[in-house]
Amino acid sequence: MAGADWPAVAGRKYRLQKEDTAHARFFFQPLHHFYHRNLEVLADIADNLALGTIPVCRMFRNRENQYVTEVDGVPSVLMSLPDENRHPSLPLGTALADFHRRTALQDTQRFPESPVAGRTSEWVGRIDALAKKYTEIQTKKQTDFFEQRLLANFPYFSGCAENAIQLGVDTFIDHSYGETAVIGHFRFSGSESLYPENPAFWVADDRSRDLAEWLRMLAWTRSGPDQEAAAESFLNDYEARFPLTDPLAAHLFSRLLFPLSFLECCERYFSGSDREDRQLLEETIRANEEKAGNIESMLAFLTKRYANRFEAPEWLASGGTR
């Protein structure tokens, strides 16, 4: 949609003001890219953030006072990029904390797609589905490379999933008041997610979502003292602005413990991937196997940092298995 002739479409279907077009760079975002479909609320949040220091893409109504316009047969939303100069030089943890504080939600009823209330049950369903596939493969006489790696690693990763799910259940029982949701990101990838913010990729969830994604990224790209130093710096910067509560510390740990990358890789493989995609997925399942020790090191760091705020699985507290 970035290549669509927005001036021609805008001239016919939009009534833009001069202040909107003076320095703006417009693009059409396909509606199916949006995680949440309450465009009215997303636009309001974006407009409020734009009044501050957070660079955010804004959304525009058409002449029918609607956000959705069909462009070349694709339902789309006209959006504008923020000024490139509005890029505050803040540490990543500080910038993320500021964004979460500015977008705290009183409730998530306006975002029915939010996973915040049903995350544990979703995890159970997904790991159970993969367990059935694992059982099927055990009965096969011949297996391909990917299936062999699944057979070798599923017991370990399913154990991680079970521990993550149990911690989630225990945390809900111990802290039944829940945790305030914020606007987070479908898949937080550092400064690329923050500059600029794009409402299409926002997810109403608790703060541990973004934090766990970044710590997982650090665990995959760093090791040893460098990994722990990077994680500590990130969390120190974040918590200086927005400290973690006890249930959030537990949620962060359980999210990182849950083998999301391994599960997504297997789901994608068994959904019917083409040959080129399968090669990438074979590399990914091998990488999950190789990086498991790094994830355990990150979990050990969190256990130490948030000592006595949640109960880590005994096998991790005693040094892990990888």
C-alpha distance (Angstrom), angle and dihedral (degrees) to the residues before:
residue distance angle dihedral
M1 . . .
A2 3.79 . .
G3 3.81 88.7 .
A4 3.80 95.8 51.1
D5 3.80 115.0 120.4
W6 3.76 94.2 -108.8
P7 3.84 96.6 173.3
A8 3.81 90.7 58.7
V9 3.80 93.2 45.3
A10 3.81 92.3 42.3
G11 3.79 91.6 51.7
R12 3.79 90.7 56.5
K13 3.79 102.4 35.4
Y14 3.81 107.3 24.2
R15 3.78 137.2 60.8
L16 3.80 100.7 -152.8
Q17 3.78 122.0 -178.7
K18 3.80 122.6 -129.6
E19 3.79 90.9 -112.7
D20 3.82 87.9 56.7
T21 3.79 95.3 54.0
A22 3.82 103.1 33.3
H23 3.80 97.2 93.3
A24 3.79 103.1 -5.0
R25 3.79 127.0 123.2
F26 3.79 109.1 -150.1
F27 3.78 132.4 -158.0
F28 3.79 137.6 167.3
Q29 3.80 116.6 -115.6
P30 3.83 113.0 -157.9
L31 3.78 111.2 -121.2
H32 3.81 92.1 -128.7
H33 3.82 88.7 65.0
F34 3.82 90.4 66.4
Y35 3.81 114.7 97.2
H36 3.81 90.7 -162.4
R37 3.80 122.6 42.4
N38 3.81 100.2 -159.5
L39 3.78 91.7 103.6
E40 3.79 93.6 169.9
V41 3.80 92.7 62.8
L42 3.81 93.9 39.7
A43 3.81 89.8 53.4
D44 3.80 92.0 48.5
I45 3.80 91.4 51.6
A46 3.80 91.1 48.0
D47 3.81 92.0 49.3
N48 3.80 91.6 50.4
L49 3.80 92.3 48.7
A50 3.80 90.2 48.8
L51 3.79 88.9 61.7
G52 3.82 89.4 63.2
T53 3.77 134.1 45.3
I54 3.81 98.8 -73.4
P55 3.84 112.8 105.9
V56 3.80 106.4 -134.5
C57 3.80 137.4 167.6
R58 3.80 111.1 -113.7
M59 3.80 128.2 -143.8
F60 3.83 126.4 -134.9
R61 3.79 133.3 -151.8
N62 3.79 121.4 -132.3
R63 3.81 126.9 -132.4
E64 3.81 89.9 -80.7
N65 3.82 88.3 57.6
Q66 3.81 90.2 -111.9
Y67 3.79 129.2 125.9
V68 3.80 95.4 -144.1
T69 3.80 119.8 78.3
E70 3.79 126.1 171.3
V71 3.80 110.2 -120.7
D72 3.81 117.6 -176.4
G73 3.79 87.7 -20.2
V74 3.82 94.5 -51.2
P75 3.84 120.6 111.7
S76 3.81 102.8 -125.5
V77 3.79 143.9 168.6
L78 3.81 122.2 -130.3
M79 3.80 109.0 -129.0
S80 3.78 137.2 172.6
L81 3.78 130.4 -143.0
P82 3.83 117.7 -125.5
D83 3.78 123.9 -114.3
E84 3.81 108.8 -72.3
N85 3.80 89.7 -135.5
R86 3.81 91.1 63.5
H87 3.77 93.5 84.2
P88 3.83 109.1 122.3
S89 3.79 115.0 -147.7
L90 3.80 97.8 -127.0
P91 3.80 130.7 141.6
L92 3.79 110.7 -96.8
G93 3.81 94.4 -112.6
T94 3.81 91.7 49.9
A95 3.80 93.4 48.9
L96 3.81 92.4 48.5
A97 3.81 92.2 48.4
D98 3.81 91.0 50.6
F99 3.81 90.3 51.0
H100 3.80 92.4 49.3
R101 3.80 92.1 48.1
R102 3.79 91.7 50.2
T103 3.81 93.0 49.8
A104 3.82 102.8 42.7
L105 3.81 109.4 145.2
Q106 3.79 126.8 -142.8
D107 3.80 88.6 -147.5
T108 3.79 139.1 -17.8
Q109 3.81 98.9 -126.3
R110 3.80 90.9 112.8
F111 3.81 88.2 57.4
P112 3.83 105.2 52.9
E113 3.82 90.7 172.0
S114 3.81 90.8 64.5
P115 3.82 112.2 126.5
V116 3.79 93.4 -155.2
A117 3.82 96.2 103.7
G118 3.79 100.2 37.7
R119 3.79 104.7 37.4
T120 3.82 96.7 113.9
S121 3.81 94.2 48.2
E122 3.81 89.7 48.1
W123 3.80 90.0 52.6
V124 3.80 90.6 50.7
G125 3.80 92.4 51.3
R126 3.78 94.5 48.0
I127 3.81 97.1 46.7
D128 3.82 91.0 45.2
A129 3.80 89.9 53.6
L130 3.81 90.8 51.7
A131 3.82 90.2 46.8
K132 3.81 88.8 59.1
K133 3.79 90.1 51.7
Y134 3.82 89.5 48.8
T135 3.81 90.4 53.0
E136 3.81 91.3 49.3
I137 3.81 92.1 51.6
Q138 3.80 91.5 50.4
T139 3.82 88.4 65.3
K140 3.82 95.5 51.0
K141 3.78 119.4 105.5
Q142 3.80 93.3 -149.7
T143 3.80 126.8 34.6
D144 3.79 132.5 -176.0
F145 3.81 125.2 -130.2
F146 3.79 95.1 -89.3
E147 3.79 93.0 49.1
Q148 3.80 90.4 49.8
R149 3.80 90.9 54.0
L150 3.80 90.0 47.7
L151 3.80 91.2 52.0
A152 3.79 90.9 49.4
N153 3.80 96.6 46.8
F154 3.80 109.1 28.5
P155 3.83 95.4 87.0
Y156 3.80 90.6 56.4
F157 3.80 96.8 44.4
S158 3.80 94.0 41.9
G159 3.81 87.5 53.4
C160 3.81 89.4 53.1
A161 3.80 89.3 49.8
E162 3.80 93.1 50.0
N163 3.81 91.3 50.7
A164 3.82 91.3 47.4
I165 3.80 91.4 50.2
Q166 3.81 92.5 47.7
L167 3.79 91.2 50.5
G168 3.79 89.4 50.3
V169 3.81 91.3 52.1
D170 3.80 92.5 46.1
T171 3.80 91.6 48.8
F172 3.81 91.0 52.2
I173 3.81 90.6 51.0
D174 3.80 93.5 47.2
H175 3.82 94.7 42.6
S176 3.80 105.3 29.8
Y177 3.82 92.1 162.2
G178 3.80 88.3 77.1
E179 3.78 128.4 -149.9
T180 3.79 130.7 -76.1
A181 3.77 112.5 -100.3
V182 3.79 122.5 -131.8
I183 3.76 136.0 -174.4
G184 3.78 106.4 -85.6
H185 3.78 134.5 164.1
F186 3.78 131.2 -89.8
R187 3.79 88.7 -126.8
F188 3.81 114.8 0.4
S189 3.81 110.9 -143.4
G190 3.79 103.2 172.5
S191 3.78 124.7 -104.8
E192 3.82 90.9 -5.7
S193 3.81 88.0 68.8
L194 3.81 94.3 45.9
Y195 3.82 101.5 43.9
P196 2.90 100.5 80.4
E197 3.78 111.5 5.6
N198 3.80 111.8 -141.0
P199 3.83 118.2 -160.1
A200 3.81 90.1 -151.1
F201 3.80 90.0 71.9
W202 3.78 98.5 41.6
V203 3.81 120.6 119.2
A204 3.80 126.0 -168.4
D205 3.80 102.0 -131.4
D206 3.78 140.1 121.4
R207 3.79 119.9 -72.7
S208 3.79 95.4 -103.3
R209 3.83 90.2 75.5
D210 3.81 95.4 72.3
L211 3.80 94.1 35.3
A212 3.80 93.2 53.4
E213 3.80 92.1 47.3
W214 3.78 92.1 55.5
L215 3.81 94.2 44.8
R216 3.80 88.9 50.2
M217 3.80 88.5 52.2
L218 3.81 90.6 51.0
A219 3.80 91.0 48.3
W220 3.79 90.6 53.4
T221 3.79 95.5 46.7
R222 3.82 103.6 35.0
S223 3.77 137.9 40.0
G224 3.78 141.8 -170.8
P225 3.82 121.1 5.0
D226 3.81 91.2 -14.0
Q227 3.80 91.0 60.0
E228 3.79 94.0 49.7
A229 3.81 93.3 44.8
A230 3.81 91.7 51.8
A231 3.82 92.3 47.3
E232 3.79 93.1 47.0
S233 3.81 92.8 49.0
F234 3.82 91.6 49.0
L235 3.81 94.3 48.4
N236 3.82 93.2 42.9
D237 3.81 90.5 54.0
Y238 3.80 91.4 46.2
E239 3.79 96.6 46.5
A240 3.79 92.7 46.4
R241 3.82 84.8 69.6
F242 3.81 102.7 26.1
P243 3.85 116.7 14.8
L244 3.80 120.4 -151.3
T245 3.78 119.6 -113.0
D246 3.82 120.4 -138.1
P247 3.82 94.3 -98.4
L248 3.80 90.8 47.6
A249 3.80 91.3 52.5
A250 3.82 87.8 52.2
H251 3.81 91.7 47.0
L252 3.79 90.4 50.4
F253 3.80 91.2 52.1
S254 3.81 94.2 46.2
R255 3.81 93.1 48.0
L256 3.78 91.0 53.0
L257 3.80 91.4 44.8
F258 3.79 92.6 51.6
P259 3.86 106.7 89.5
L260 3.80 96.1 -126.3
S261 3.81 96.7 156.2
F262 3.81 93.0 48.5
L263 3.80 92.1 47.3
E264 3.81 94.8 47.4
C265 3.79 90.6 47.7
C266 3.81 92.0 53.5
E267 3.81 93.5 43.8
R268 3.77 90.9 52.4
Y269 3.80 92.8 46.9
F270 3.80 95.0 51.5
S271 3.80 93.0 43.8
G272 3.82 88.2 75.5
S273 3.81 111.8 -88.1
D274 3.79 124.8 -170.3
R275 3.81 121.6 -113.0
E276 3.81 96.1 -94.8
D277 3.79 91.7 48.2
R278 3.79 91.2 47.3
Q279 3.79 91.2 57.4
L280 3.80 90.0 54.8
L281 3.80 91.1 47.7
E282 3.80 91.2 50.6
E283 3.79 88.0 55.3
T284 3.80 90.2 46.9
I285 3.80 96.3 52.2
R286 3.80 89.0 48.9
A287 3.82 89.5 50.0
N288 3.81 90.4 52.1
E289 3.78 88.7 54.6
E290 3.80 92.2 48.2
K291 3.81 95.6 45.4
A292 3.80 96.4 47.5
G293 3.80 90.6 95.7
N294 3.80 91.0 52.8
I295 3.80 90.3 52.1
E296 3.79 89.7 50.6
S297 3.81 89.4 52.4
M298 3.80 90.1 52.6
L299 3.80 90.6 48.7
A300 3.80 89.7 50.3
F301 3.81 88.7 52.8
L302 3.83 90.9 52.0
T303 3.81 90.7 47.9
K304 3.80 89.0 55.2
R305 3.81 95.5 42.2
Y306 3.80 94.4 49.4
A307 3.81 98.0 34.3
N308 3.82 114.6 172.0
R309 3.82 92.4 7.8
F310 3.80 94.5 98.0
E311 3.79 136.8 -0.5
A312 3.79 114.2 -104.6
P313 3.82 119.7 -153.6
E314 3.81 111.2 -86.7
W315 3.80 94.4 -122.2
L316 3.82 90.6 57.4
A317 3.79 93.9 43.5
S318 3.81 88.8 53.9
G319 3.77 95.1 53.6
G320 3.81 107.3 -75.6
T321 3.79 129.2 -107.0
R322 3.79 104.8 -96.5
